[in-house]
């Protein structure tokens, strides 16, 4: 009976878990019973689990196939990924995988898949809204900022925020509101972004940055400059560290202004900030307090202030960490100031797991900023994440460098290597599809494969 009932559990991993528990119960009972049939079924379920590709790899393959125009391969891969996550459990990994599949599906125009995955989280509003946010970002990544899909996803996120009234969820609501505003900004909805930003607490520094970007997007430069001054000079502060944080937020906004071509308007306020900045202040654990202000001085041509502020780094640090937590200065500022060698040296003083995590984040920031050549030595110093980062490095140029793809594959098969590999050799998609069991191998190849070969 146990075996018969277990067959109703579609997910082989969950089925194997339940069958194993039943087998142990049979063996531990006062009157031991024959558990062999249950053990055999558990082993069969485990074999099926091993033969089912991770949904994240299936989603990455579906994206690559979609880019290559191979919907005949991408569609069944996406369907298999969807089936897998819909049958999965509720642990953290399963949730993350489900969101990744929803994002891939939406990016390929399959919004209905994302909605089905979101429905799986009907009882968990946090995961449901995060799924919608991931899906919306995938739509935006396609450059379609006026699509009905994006509007629907934004509406779902907004509705979820409005329905959440639990006081204990206030931190989550603030975070999601920040992300919703960022969505509006990337979609070009300046008015909607500004309206939402103004509803947040005025002491929220992230709110200041989002409101500033809304002014910049709508080309309201006087309001943008006014907000910089208000953030740096008028907001209340309870400690020297709070003052430094406000000044840093204002300086980050100045850098954005300069990037937008408004450097002349920023010079005076930057000089005022640099003149009032306390050089002896550090943040938690001795973290450098002036990375953005230093970058702002460089951007506005204040050479002497730039040199003086950069000198304050001498007795501080860029990254700290202990146990399972790290604290770093903003990586974008590290990259702008080309401080990656210093950051790398400090990161290597942390334990292996923390060092790997912060250096991987730094590599991604460098690749995003276009520093491929400079990032390669740092990638070579990685261990667990080397294959992933080499794949990401290959993907940032077109066509992808063959050497980087080969080096990535030499360290293992990373999800992100599929796209550059397919770009170099589209025919490989067919073989990858066979390996992932998305399609059956051609009939003439079946006899060449040993049983169980993948």
FENDAJO-V586410 format. One record per residue. BURIAL is b if it has 16 or more other ideal C-beta (glycine too) atoms within 10 Angstrom, else e. D_LAST is the distance of its C-alpha to the last C-alpha in Angstrom with 1 decimal. Layout:
# FENDAJO-V586410
burial-><BURIAL:BURIAL>
d_last-><D_LAST:D_LAST>
This chain:
# FENDAJO-V586410
burial-><e:b:e:e:e:b:e:e:b:e:b:b:b:b:b:b:b:b:b:b:e:b:b:e:e:b:e:e:e:e:e:e:e:e:b:e:e:b:b:e:b:b:e:e:b:b:e:e:e:e:e:b:b:e:b:b:b:b:b:b:b:b:b:b:b:b:e:b:e:b:e:e:b:b:b:b:b:b:b:b:b:b:b:b:b:b:b:b:e:e:e:e:e:b:b:b:b:b:b:b:b:b:b:b:b:b:b:b:e:b:b:e:b:b:b:e:b:b:e:b:b:e:e:e:b:e:b:b:b:b:b:b:b:b:b:b:b:b:b:b:e:e:e:e:e:e:b:e:b:b:e:b:b:b:e:b:b:b:e:b:b:e:e:e:e:e:e:e:e:e:e:b:b:b:e:b:b:b:b:b:b:b:b:b:b:b:b:e:b:b:e:b:b:b:e:b:b:e:e:b:e:e:e:e:b:b:b:b:b:b:b:b:b:b:b:b:b:e:e:e:e:e:b:b:b:e:b:b:e:e:b:b:e:e:b:e:e:e:e:e:b:e:b:b:b:b:b:b:b:b:b:b:b:b:b:b:b:b:e:e:e:e:e:e:b:b:b:e:b:b:e:e:b:b:e:e:b:e:e:e:b:b:b:e:e:e:b:b:b:b:b:b:b:b:b:b:b:b:b:b:e:b:e:e:b:b:e:b:b:b:e:b:b:e:e:b:b:b:b:b:b:e:e:e:e:b:b:b:b:e:b:b:b:b:b:b:b:e:b:b:e:b:b:b:e:b:b:e:e:b:e:e:e:b:b:b:b:b:b:b:b:b:b:b:b:b:b:e:e:e:b:b:e:b:b:b:e:b:b:e:e:b:e:e:b:b:b:b:b:b:b:b:b:b:b:b:e:e:e:b:b:e:e:b:b:e:b:b:b:e:b:e:e:b:b:b:b:b:b:b:b:b:b:e:e:e:e:e:b:b:e:b:b:b:b:b:b:b:e:e:b:e:e:e:e:e:e:e:e:e:e:e:e:e>
d_last-><33.2:31.0:27.9:29.2:30.1:26.7:25.1:27.1:25.1:22.4:20.6:18.5:19.4:23.0:22.9:21.6:24.4:27.1:26.2:26.2:29.7:30.9:29.9:31.7:34.7:34.9:34.9:37.4:39.8:43.3:42.4:38.9:36.9:33.9:30.8:28.3:27.3:26.8:24.8:22.4:22.0:21.5:18.7:17.0:17.5:16.0:12.8:12.7:13.6:10.7:8.4:10.8:10.6:14.1:16.6:17.9:14.9:14.9:18.6:18.5:16.2:18.7:21.6:20.3:19.7:23.2:24.8:23.5:24.8:21.5:22.4:20.5:17.3:19.0:20.6:17.8:16.0:19.3:19.9:16.7:17.8:21.3:20.5:18.7:21.7:24.2:23.0:22.8:25.6:28.4:27.6:27.8:24.2:23.7:26.8:25.7:22.3:24.4:26.8:24.1:22.8:26.4:27.2:24.4:25.4:29.0:28.5:26.9:29.9:28.5:31.2:31.0:27.6:29.2:32.2:30.1:28.5:32.0:33.4:31.0:33.1:36.4:37.8:36.9:38.7:37.5:33.8:34.8:36.9:34.4:31.8:34.5:35.2:31.6:31.5:34.8:33.8:30.9:33.4:35.7:33.1:33.1:36.9:37.9:40.6:42.6:40.0:40.6:37.2:38.4:41.8:40.3:38.1:41.1:43.2:40.8:40.9:44.7:45.1:43.0:45.2:48.3:47.3:46.7:50.0:49.2:51.1:48.4:46.0:48.2:46.0:43.0:45.2:46.4:42.9:41.7:45.0:44.4:41.0:42.5:45.3:42.8:41.0:44.4:45.2:42.1:42.7:46.3:48.0:50.7:53.1:50.6:49.4:52.9:53.9:51.2:51.7:55.4:54.8:53.2:55.2:57.1:56.3:52.6:51.8:48.5:50.7:52.9:50.1:48.9:52.4:53.0:50.0:51.4:54.7:53.1:51.1:54.3:56.1:58.5:59.0:62.2:60.5:57.6:60.0:62.0:59.0:58.2:61.7:61.7:58.4:59.7:63.3:64.2:61.5:62.6:61.2:61.8:61.0:60.6:56.8:57.0:59.1:56.6:53.8:55.9:56.7:53.1:52.2:55.1:54.0:50.5:52.1:54.3:51.3:49.9:53.4:53.5:50.0:51.5:54.5:57.1:57.7:61.6:61.7:59.9:61.8:64.7:62.7:60.3:63.4:64.8:61.6:61.4:65.1:64.7:61.5:62.1:60.5:60.4:58.3:54.8:52.3:50.5:49.8:51.6:49.3:50.8:52.6:53.2:50.1:50.6:54.4:53.8:51.5:54.1:56.8:54.8:54.1:57.8:59.1:60.8:60.2:62.5:61.1:57.5:58.4:60.2:57.4:54.8:56.9:56.6:52.9:54.3:54.9:52.0:48.2:45.4:42.9:43.4:41.4:41.4:39.3:36.9:39.0:39.7:42.5:42.5:44.7:43.3:40.5:41.8:45.1:43.6:41.9:45.1:47.1:44.6:44.7:41.0:42.0:44.3:41.7:39.1:41.6:42.5:39.0:38.2:41.0:39.1:36.7:33.2:31.5:34.4:34.6:30.9:31.4:34.7:33.6:30.5:32.8:35.2:32.6:31.7:35.5:36.0:33.3:34.8:38.2:37.0:37.2:34.0:35.6:37.3:34.1:32.0:33.9:33.4:29.6:29.6:31.3:28.6:26.1:23.7:24.2:24.2:20.8:21.9:25.4:24.4:22.3:25.4:27.6:25.8:26.1:29.9:30.8:30.4:28.9:26.6:27.3:24.6:25.4:24.7:21.3:20.4:22.0:20.1:16.7:18.1:18.7:15.4:13.8:16.7:17.0:20.0:18.5:17.0:20.5:21.9:18.9:19.3:23.0:22.8:20.4:20.1:18.0:15.0:14.9:13.6:10.5:10.0:10.7:8.0:5.4:7.7:8.1:11.6:12.0:11.0:10.2:13.7:15.2:15.9:12.3:11.3:13.3:11.7:8.3:8.9:8.9:6.4:3.8:0.0>
